[in-house]
């Protein structure tokens, strides 16, 4: 009987505490409570965005196993984006404190830094392609890097649509095909030769890629010009993937499956236009950029 009384007493005591806490939560509606709630919400939102940023547009991702139920078209694997990212700036990579430190140092040394450009969100791709410290590139030697296109739109004044623009990691420059009509069958080919710089690797994986679709310098240019709907990707002249792109100006990230490359040898990636989203004004089909992500090289 005594044990039962103690148990009942403890239960009643806990109920009083819980009710008191709930009552306090309901009555605490002043600015301080609201600020805490807003702070928690903002923190959760920021964490979610950074987690998404890290999983998608910031870091290279290791080679993924081929899903057993992956879509195929006539035996060829169909790729769709696993992530739609956003453009980012140097400030996003290095942090505001580092940018402000550069700004202060540049004033003292009178060395020119285009700090405004470092704050512009016009970059896409992977963290290692921009980071000035140690990155995956510390363990890689580039033995060749080439790009060519089946056709290119003629320059317009100072604006170039050259194939090389596809590799410069900026939304301000593009490649545009120069054939009549919408460019079906036109292609751009990127050739890479990579080898281990620190530890020799026989093979490595091209594991993921980023594609920026259309003429993304401005929203108007993006709408007025045609964008790619479907690409066919040939690797060393072998048809490997259909790439289905979303009609968005934002960076799109795709897994690549079973794309092994021999260290030091050239690998050719040919992207052929198979279908398009028609532009509101022009037939010219444009691509802003293609970035190939790789894993399998050892670094420091």
N, C-alpha and C positions, 0 to 999 in steps of 0.2 A: 504494500500500500504506500509505504514511504517512497519507494522508487518511482511508482506511478505518479505521485504528487510532484516529485522533482521534474519528471519528464514533462508533465503538463505545464509546470512553471516555466521551463525553458522554452517550450513551444510558444506560450503566450508572450514571453519576453522577446523572442525573435520576431513575432508578428508585429509587436509594437514598434520595433526598430525599422522593419520594412515599410510599414505604413507611414512612419515618420519621414523616411527618406523619400517615399513617393510624394508625400504632401509637400516636402521641401522643393522637389523638382517642379511641381505644379505651380507653387507660389513664387518661385524664383524666375520672374519674367522681366527683370530689370535689364539695363544695358550690359551689365557684366555677364549675366547668364547668356544673353543673346550673342555677345562677342565670343564667348567660349564655344557656343554651338557653331557659329560661323567659322571660327578658327579650325574646329575639328573637321567641318565639312570641306573647307579649303585645303586642309592638310591631306584629307583622304582623296580629294580630286587631284591634287598635285602628285601624290604617290601613284595613283592610277595612271596618270598621264606619263610619268617617268617610267613606270613599269612597262607600259605599252611602247614608249619611245625606245627603251632598252631592248625589248624583244623584237622590235621591228626595224627601225631605221638607224640604230646607233651601232650595233655590233654585228659582226659576221656570225653566222650560225653554223654549227657543225653539220656535216652531211646527215640527212635524214633517211631512214629506211623507207623503201617504196611501199606505200599502203597497198594492201591486197585488193582493195575495192576501188583503186584509182580509175578515173574515167579514161577510156581510150577511144580513139577515132580511127577506124581501119587499122587497128594494131598499134597506133602511135599515141603515146601518153599526152593527155591534155593537161596543161598547167593553168591554174587560176591563182590570183594573188592570195597569200595567206595573211597579208597585212597591207592596209593603206596607210602610209605614213604622212608626214608633213615636211615642208622645207624647214631647214634650221640654219642657224648662224654660227660663226666662230664663238660668239658669246655663249651659246648653248653648250658648246663642247668644252670650252676652257673655264666658263663661269664668269660672272660679272666682276668678281674681285680681281681675277687675273687680267681681264680687259682694262679695268681701272688702273691697275698697276702698270700695264703697258702704256696707258695714256699718260700717267704721271712721269714715267721714265722717258717717254718721247719728248715731253716738255723740257726736261732737264738736258737731255742730249741733243735736242733739236733734230732728232732723227724722225723722218716722216713715217707715220703709220696711218693707213687709211682706216681709222677706227669706225667711221660711219659704215664703211663696207663690211667691217667685221661684225656689225650688229644687224646687217641685212639678212633676212631669212630667205636666202636664195640657193642654198646648198642641199644636196641629197646624196644618198648612198650610205657608206659605212664609216664608222668612227675612225678607223685606222688610216683612211685616205686623207684625213685632215690633221690628225693629232701630231703635234711637233715633238712629243717625247718618244719614248720607246713604244713601238707598235709592231704589228705583224710584219711590216715592211723591213724591220731590222733583220729579219731572218730570210729575206727574199732578195734575189738578184733578178732584175728584169733583163732577159736576154733579147727580147724583141717585143715591140708594141706597135701594131700597125692597124690602120683602118682604111677601107675603101668602099665605095658605093657604086651601084649600077648606073645611077644618074644623080645629078644634083641641080637644084634650082639655081638659075643665074643670080649672081650678086645683085643687090639693089642698093646702089650708092655705097655706103660704108657697111652695109649689112651683108654678112656672108652666111651662106647656108651649107658650108663645107662639111664633109663627112667627119672631119676631125673634131667638130663641135660636140659630137655625141659623147666624147670622153672627157670633157673639161669640167664636169661636176657642178655646173652652174645653170640655173634656169633661164639665164639671159641670152644663151646662144643655142641654136638648134641645127639639126640636119633636116633638109627638106628634099624629097625626091623631085626630079625634074622632068619626068615623063609626061606625056599627054594623058588626060583623064586623072583618075584617082591613084595611080601608081601601083595597081595590082600587079604583082610579080616583080616589082622593084625590090632591091635588097641593100642592106648595109652589112659588111663583114668586118669583124674585129678579130685580130690575131694576137695572141699573147704567147710569150715564151717566158716561163718562170723557173727558177731553180733555187735550191736551198743555199743561203749565204753562210750560215753558221754550222748547221748540221745537215749533211746531205740526205735528201729524201729521194727514193726512187720514183714514188708517185705521190700525188696529192689530189684533193677533191675540189672541183668547182661545185660548191654546195648551195649557193643561193645567188640571186641577182635582183637588181633594182632597175625598173624601167620608168621613165617619166614620159608620158604620152602627150603628143601635140606640141603646139607652139605656146609655151607656158609663161613667156615674159609678161604678158598682161592677159586679163580675162577676155578682152575683146579679140585679141589675136588668137587666143585659144578657140573661141567659138567660131570665128570666121574661117579658120583653116581646118582641113580634114585631119582626123586622128586615126590611129590604127585600132582596129577592132580585133583582128587575129593576125598573129605572126606565126610563121613556120620556122623553127630553129633547126638548122643543120649544123652538126659538129663534125668537122673534118669530112665534109661532103656526105655525111650520113644523116638522114632525116630522123630527128630524135624527139621533138616536142611540137605540139600546137600550143601557142601561148594566147590565152583569151584575156584581153585587157578590158578593164572597166573604163567607162567614158568619164574620166576625172583628170584634172590637171595635177593631182597630188601623186607623189612617188608610190609605185606599186612594187611589192616585194614578193618574190616567188622562190620556192624550193626547186633545186635541180637534183635529179635522182640519177645516181650511178654515172657521174661524169668524172672519170678519173683521167688525169693527165700525167704524162711522163715528165719528170723534172728535167728542165733544159730543152725539151722539145716544144715546137710550136703547136698550138691548138687554135683552130679556126672556128669561129662562131658566126654563122651566116643567118641573118634575120631577114626573112622574106615576107613582104606584105601580102596577106591573103584576103583580107577584108578590112573595110574602113567604116568609121563614123563620118558621115559627110559634113563638110564645113558649111556654115551659113552663107558664105560668100565665095570662097575659093575651093577648087578641087585639090590643090596641092596638099599632100599628106606629109605631116611633120612628126619628128621625134626629137625630144629635148635631150634625153640621155639614156645610156645603158651602162650599168655598173655590174661587174661580175665579182661575186664574193667567193673566196677560196679558203680552205682550211687544210691542215696537214703538214705545215712547216713549223719547225721548232724555232723559238726566239730566245732572247736572253733569259 
